[in-house]
């Protein structure tokens, strides 16, 4: 019997040495922190790397992850300032900054943070009206983070941010909100349609006004052009008459010109006398008196001819 235990003794010593070595060396992973207790009392916080401890005297009481941790906050019913129920759920992001406080400051800091976030959220929602809760999400998140961060400092935890995942009002409120949104959209549509009609009327009036202006400008330019044409025609006729009179006067002043004028006047007088005589014969032979239509022109011609002859005789 003693021989059997004597043969196992080296093996038992080897196992004891292995256990002793295993208990003496602690390897802490990166972004982790272990709380070491010696005989039930806080001894130190082990940082990442290899650490030597006293086996069976020192023990790792708590292990903490120093990474940012997301915490799903359970959904709850909150009552707004205008007595409307809202079902709110969110997510909380925190990080352990002091492993010792996280170990001894609270029996369970995760539960404490969760409960405090819910009570703080109900308090913040209760100060806002229903419409504001949808608009002030940033304010709600900021208020919850400030309240949690102040309380969680004694727990060795840093609350980084809080995000509301969903705000769900009752079905009746949802229907009322949908009806309101529909009414607002219809109102905007009617306003847009009226604005379009108004702009259309303005465009039509502006177009008609511009067309009338263009038409009047065209008529004005046409009248100016006609007047200028008539003036040019009158001026051309006057210049032609002046040139003709000038040529007649020049011809009269030349040798034999006066004789030609007298001869022409004499011929015209003779024709006029024959015309008057024939007219008188017609009046004697019949009861019907025919009056020539150019009688005035004839008398004017004779008077003008006599006037020219008289003027030339005085000049001579």
PAPAFI-761883 format. One record per residue (C-alpha): residue number from 1; x, y, z. Coordinates in nm, 2 decimals. Example, Ala and Ser with C-alpha at 12.3 -4.5 7.8 and 13.67 -1.06 7.14 Angstrom:
2
ATOM   n   east  north     up
ATOM   1   1.23  -0.45   0.78
ATOM   2   1.37  -0.11   0.71
END
This chain:
316
ATOM   n   east  north     up
ATOM   1   0.00   0.00   0.00
ATOM   2   0.28   0.24   0.09
ATOM   3   0.46   0.13  -0.21
ATOM   4   0.16   0.22  -0.43
ATOM   5   0.13   0.57  -0.28
ATOM   6   0.51   0.60  -0.29
ATOM   7   0.49   0.54  -0.67
ATOM   8   0.21   0.80  -0.71
ATOM   9   0.38   1.06  -0.50
ATOM  10   0.60   1.21  -0.78
ATOM  11   0.29   1.23  -1.00
ATOM  12   0.09   1.40  -0.72
ATOM  13   0.37   1.65  -0.67
ATOM  14   0.39   1.72  -1.04
ATOM  15   0.01   1.78  -1.05
ATOM  16   0.04   2.01  -0.74
ATOM  17   0.32   2.21  -0.90
ATOM  18   0.12   2.25  -1.22
ATOM  19  -0.19   2.37  -1.03
ATOM  20   0.03   2.60  -0.82
ATOM  21   0.19   2.75  -1.13
ATOM  22  -0.15   2.78  -1.30
ATOM  23  -0.29   2.96  -0.99
ATOM  24   0.02   3.18  -0.97
ATOM  25   0.01   3.33  -1.32
ATOM  26  -0.28   3.52  -1.46
ATOM  27  -0.31   3.64  -1.82
ATOM  28  -0.55   3.93  -1.87
ATOM  29  -0.68   3.98  -2.23
ATOM  30  -0.67   4.32  -2.40
ATOM  31  -0.96   4.55  -2.32
ATOM  32  -1.03   4.35  -2.00
ATOM  33  -0.98   4.42  -1.63
ATOM  34  -0.98   4.17  -1.35
ATOM  35  -1.04   4.26  -0.98
ATOM  36  -0.81   4.07  -0.75
ATOM  37  -0.90   4.00  -0.39
ATOM  38  -0.66   3.88  -0.12
ATOM  39  -0.82   3.69   0.16
ATOM  40  -1.16   3.84   0.06
ATOM  41  -1.03   4.20   0.05
ATOM  42  -0.97   4.41  -0.26
ATOM  43  -0.61   4.38  -0.36
ATOM  44  -0.56   4.52  -0.71
ATOM  45  -0.69   4.56  -1.06
ATOM  46  -0.51   4.34  -1.31
ATOM  47  -0.44   4.51  -1.64
ATOM  48  -0.39   4.33  -1.97
ATOM  49  -0.09   4.11  -1.98
ATOM  50   0.08   3.85  -1.75
ATOM  51   0.05   3.89  -1.37
ATOM  52   0.19   3.68  -1.08
ATOM  53  -0.04   3.63  -0.78
ATOM  54  -0.03   3.42  -0.47
ATOM  55  -0.22   3.10  -0.53
ATOM  56  -0.50   3.01  -0.29
ATOM  57  -0.46   3.35  -0.13
ATOM  58  -0.54   3.58  -0.41
ATOM  59  -0.83   3.52  -0.63
ATOM  60  -1.00   3.70  -0.93
ATOM  61  -1.33   3.81  -0.79
ATOM  62  -1.46   4.01  -1.09
ATOM  63  -1.39   4.03  -1.46
ATOM  64  -1.49   4.33  -1.66
ATOM  65  -1.49   4.41  -2.03
ATOM  66  -1.36   4.77  -2.10
ATOM  67  -1.52   4.78  -2.45
ATOM  68  -1.82   4.99  -2.53
ATOM  69  -2.13   4.78  -2.45
ATOM  70  -2.47   4.82  -2.61
ATOM  71  -2.76   4.75  -2.37
ATOM  72  -3.11   4.70  -2.49
ATOM  73  -3.35   4.88  -2.27
ATOM  74  -3.69   4.70  -2.24
ATOM  75  -3.99   4.87  -2.40
ATOM  76  -4.22   5.06  -2.16
ATOM  77  -4.53   5.28  -2.15
ATOM  78  -4.47   5.65  -2.10
ATOM  79  -4.73   5.92  -2.05
ATOM  80  -4.68   6.25  -2.22
ATOM  81  -4.77   6.59  -2.08
ATOM  82  -5.11   6.59  -2.27
ATOM  83  -5.19   6.25  -2.12
ATOM  84  -5.11   6.03  -2.42
ATOM  85  -4.96   5.69  -2.38
ATOM  86  -4.64   5.61  -2.57
ATOM  87  -4.46   5.28  -2.60
ATOM  88  -4.09   5.36  -2.60
ATOM  89  -3.79   5.14  -2.63
ATOM  90  -3.43   5.23  -2.68
ATOM  91  -3.07   5.12  -2.66
ATOM  92  -2.80   5.24  -2.42
ATOM  93  -2.43   5.24  -2.48
ATOM  94  -2.20   5.24  -2.18
ATOM  95  -1.84   5.16  -2.09
ATOM  96  -1.67   5.04  -1.76
ATOM  97  -1.42   5.30  -1.66
ATOM  98  -1.34   5.20  -1.30
ATOM  99  -1.34   4.82  -1.25
ATOM 100  -1.32   4.85  -0.87
ATOM 101  -1.63   5.07  -0.84
ATOM 102  -1.81   4.86  -1.10
ATOM 103  -1.74   4.56  -0.87
ATOM 104  -1.82   4.71  -0.53
ATOM 105  -2.03   5.02  -0.61
ATOM 106  -2.34   4.82  -0.71
ATOM 107  -2.45   4.46  -0.68
ATOM 108  -2.54   4.47  -1.05
ATOM 109  -2.46   4.79  -1.24
ATOM 110  -2.63   4.66  -1.56
ATOM 111  -2.97   4.63  -1.39
ATOM 112  -2.91   4.96  -1.21
ATOM 113  -2.84   5.14  -1.54
ATOM 114  -3.14   4.98  -1.71
ATOM 115  -3.38   5.07  -1.43
ATOM 116  -3.25   5.43  -1.41
ATOM 117  -3.27   5.48  -1.78
ATOM 118  -3.64   5.37  -1.78
ATOM 119  -3.73   5.60  -1.49
ATOM 120  -3.54   5.89  -1.64
ATOM 121  -3.71   5.83  -1.98
ATOM 122  -4.05   5.84  -1.82
ATOM 123  -3.97   6.16  -1.65
ATOM 124  -3.84   6.33  -1.97
ATOM 125  -4.14   6.21  -2.18
ATOM 126  -4.38   6.34  -1.91
ATOM 127  -4.25   6.69  -1.96
ATOM 128  -4.33   6.69  -2.34
ATOM 129  -4.64   6.69  -2.54
ATOM 130  -4.71   6.42  -2.80
ATOM 131  -4.60   6.62  -3.10
ATOM 132  -4.29   6.73  -2.93
ATOM 133  -4.18   6.38  -2.85
ATOM 134  -4.13   6.31  -3.22
ATOM 135  -3.95   6.63  -3.28
ATOM 136  -3.73   6.64  -2.97
ATOM 137  -3.56   6.30  -2.99
ATOM 138  -3.22   6.46  -2.96
ATOM 139  -3.33   6.64  -2.64
ATOM 140  -3.47   6.32  -2.49
ATOM 141  -3.15   6.12  -2.56
ATOM 142  -2.93   6.40  -2.42
ATOM 143  -3.14   6.43  -2.10
ATOM 144  -3.13   6.05  -2.04
ATOM 145  -2.75   6.04  -2.09
ATOM 146  -2.69   6.34  -1.85
ATOM 147  -2.91   6.18  -1.58
ATOM 148  -2.75   5.84  -1.62
ATOM 149  -2.39   5.96  -1.64
ATOM 150  -2.42   6.15  -1.32
ATOM 151  -2.56   5.86  -1.12
ATOM 152  -2.34   5.59  -1.29
ATOM 153  -2.02   5.77  -1.19
ATOM 154  -2.03   5.60  -0.85
ATOM 155  -2.07   5.27  -1.02
ATOM 156  -1.75   5.30  -1.23
ATOM 157  -1.95   5.32  -1.55
ATOM 158  -1.95   5.59  -1.82
ATOM 159  -2.28   5.63  -2.01
ATOM 160  -2.18   5.73  -2.37
ATOM 161  -2.52   5.77  -2.54
ATOM 162  -2.88   5.67  -2.55
ATOM 163  -3.09   5.62  -2.86
ATOM 164  -3.46   5.58  -2.89
ATOM 165  -3.54   5.30  -3.13
ATOM 166  -3.91   5.35  -3.15
ATOM 167  -4.20   5.56  -3.03
ATOM 168  -4.53   5.39  -3.08
ATOM 169  -4.85   5.58  -2.98
ATOM 170  -5.19   5.40  -2.95
ATOM 171  -5.38   5.30  -3.27
ATOM 172  -5.64   5.57  -3.22
ATOM 173  -5.37   5.83  -3.20
ATOM 174  -5.20   5.68  -3.51
ATOM 175  -5.52   5.71  -3.70
ATOM 176  -5.58   6.07  -3.59
ATOM 177  -5.22   6.16  -3.69
ATOM 178  -5.26   5.99  -4.03
ATOM 179  -5.58   6.18  -4.09
ATOM 180  -5.41   6.50  -3.99
ATOM 181  -5.12   6.43  -4.22
ATOM 182  -5.36   6.35  -4.50
ATOM 183  -5.54   6.68  -4.44
ATOM 184  -5.22   6.87  -4.44
ATOM 185  -5.12   6.71  -4.77
ATOM 186  -5.45   6.79  -4.93
ATOM 187  -5.42   7.14  -4.80
ATOM 188  -5.08   7.18  -4.96
ATOM 189  -5.21   7.03  -5.28
ATOM 190  -5.49   7.28  -5.30
ATOM 191  -5.26   7.57  -5.22
ATOM 192  -5.02   7.45  -5.49
ATOM 193  -5.31   7.42  -5.74
ATOM 194  -5.44   7.77  -5.66
ATOM 195  -5.09   7.91  -5.68
ATOM 196  -5.05   7.74  -6.02
ATOM 197  -5.38   7.89  -6.14
ATOM 198  -5.29   8.23  -6.01
ATOM 199  -4.95   8.21  -6.19
ATOM 200  -5.13   8.10  -6.50
ATOM 201  -5.37   8.39  -6.49
ATOM 202  -5.07   8.63  -6.43
ATOM 203  -4.88   8.48  -6.73
ATOM 204  -5.19   8.51  -6.95
ATOM 205  -5.25   8.87  -6.85
ATOM 206  -4.88   8.95  -6.90
ATOM 207  -4.88   8.78  -7.24
ATOM 208  -5.19   8.97  -7.35
ATOM 209  -5.04   9.30  -7.23
ATOM 210  -4.72   9.24  -7.41
ATOM 211  -4.91   9.14  -7.72
ATOM 212  -5.12   9.46  -7.71
ATOM 213  -4.81   9.66  -7.66
ATOM 214  -4.64   9.50  -7.95
ATOM 215  -4.95   9.54  -8.17
ATOM 216  -4.98   9.91  -8.08
ATOM 217  -4.61   9.96  -8.15
ATOM 218  -4.65   9.79  -8.48
ATOM 219  -4.95  10.01  -8.57
ATOM 220  -4.76  10.32  -8.46
ATOM 221  -4.46  10.23  -8.67
ATOM 222  -4.69  10.15  -8.97
ATOM 223  -4.86  10.49  -8.93
ATOM 224  -4.52  10.66  -8.91
ATOM 225  -4.41  10.47  -9.22
ATOM 226  -4.73  10.57  -9.41
ATOM 227  -4.70  10.93  -9.30
ATOM 228  -4.33  10.94  -9.41
ATOM 229  -4.43  10.78  -9.74
ATOM 230  -4.71  11.03  -9.80
ATOM 231  -4.48  11.32  -9.71
ATOM 232  -4.21  11.19  -9.94
ATOM 233  -4.47  11.16 -10.22
ATOM 234  -4.60  11.51 -10.16
ATOM 235  -4.24  11.64 -10.15
ATOM 236  -4.16  11.45 -10.48
ATOM 237  -4.47  11.60 -10.65
ATOM 238  -4.39  11.95 -10.52
ATOM 239  -4.03  11.91 -10.64
ATOM 240  -4.16  11.79 -10.98
ATOM 241  -4.40  12.08 -11.01
ATOM 242  -4.13  12.32 -10.91
ATOM 243  -3.90  12.18 -11.17
ATOM 244  -4.18  12.20 -11.43
ATOM 245  -4.26  12.56 -11.35
ATOM 246  -3.89  12.64 -11.34
ATOM 247  -3.85  12.49 -11.69
ATOM 248  -4.16  12.67 -11.82
ATOM 249  -4.03  13.00 -11.68
ATOM 250  -3.70  12.94 -11.84
ATOM 251  -3.86  12.85 -12.17
ATOM 252  -4.07  13.17 -12.16
ATOM 253  -3.76  13.38 -12.09
ATOM 254  -3.58  13.24 -12.40
ATOM 255  -3.62  13.40 -12.75
ATOM 256  -3.96  13.32 -12.89
ATOM 257  -4.09  13.19 -12.57
ATOM 258  -4.35  13.46 -12.52
ATOM 259  -4.48  13.42 -12.87
ATOM 260  -4.52  13.05 -12.81
ATOM 261  -4.72  13.12 -12.49
ATOM 262  -4.94  13.37 -12.66
ATOM 263  -5.00  13.13 -12.95
ATOM 264  -5.09  12.85 -12.70
ATOM 265  -5.32  13.07 -12.51
ATOM 266  -5.49  13.19 -12.83
ATOM 267  -5.54  12.82 -12.94
ATOM 268  -5.69  12.74 -12.60
ATOM 269  -5.92  13.04 -12.62
ATOM 270  -6.03  12.94 -12.97
ATOM 271  -6.10  12.59 -12.85
ATOM 272  -6.29  12.73 -12.56
ATOM 273  -6.50  12.95 -12.78
ATOM 274  -6.58  12.66 -13.01
ATOM 275  -6.68  12.45 -12.71
ATOM 276  -6.91  12.73 -12.58
ATOM 277  -7.06  12.78 -12.92
ATOM 278  -7.13  12.41 -12.96
ATOM 279  -7.28  12.40 -12.62
ATOM 280  -7.51  12.69 -12.71
ATOM 281  -7.63  12.53 -13.03
ATOM 282  -7.71  12.21 -12.84
ATOM 283  -7.91  12.42 -12.59
ATOM 284  -8.11  12.59 -12.87
ATOM 285  -8.19  12.27 -13.06
ATOM 286  -8.33  12.07 -12.77
ATOM 287  -8.52  12.11 -12.45
ATOM 288  -8.25  11.92 -12.26
ATOM 289  -7.95  12.12 -12.13
ATOM 290  -7.63  11.92 -12.10
ATOM 291  -7.38  12.06 -11.86
ATOM 292  -7.03  11.94 -11.89
ATOM 293  -6.88  11.79 -11.57
ATOM 294  -6.54  11.97 -11.61
ATOM 295  -6.69  12.31 -11.66
ATOM 296  -6.52  12.45 -11.36
ATOM 297  -6.18  12.31 -11.48
ATOM 298  -6.23  12.48 -11.81
ATOM 299  -6.30  12.82 -11.66
ATOM 300  -6.01  12.79 -11.43
ATOM 301  -5.79  12.70 -11.72
ATOM 302  -5.90  13.00 -11.92
ATOM 303  -5.86  13.23 -11.62
ATOM 304  -5.51  13.09 -11.55
ATOM 305  -5.40  13.14 -11.91
ATOM 306  -5.53  13.50 -11.92
ATOM 307  -5.35  13.57 -11.59
ATOM 308  -5.02  13.43 -11.74
ATOM 309  -5.06  13.64 -12.05
ATOM 310  -5.13  13.95 -11.85
ATOM 311  -4.83  13.89 -11.63
ATOM 312  -4.60  13.84 -11.93
ATOM 313  -4.73  14.16 -12.09
ATOM 314  -4.66  14.36 -11.78
ATOM 315  -4.31  14.21 -11.76
ATOM 316  -4.24  14.30 -12.12
END
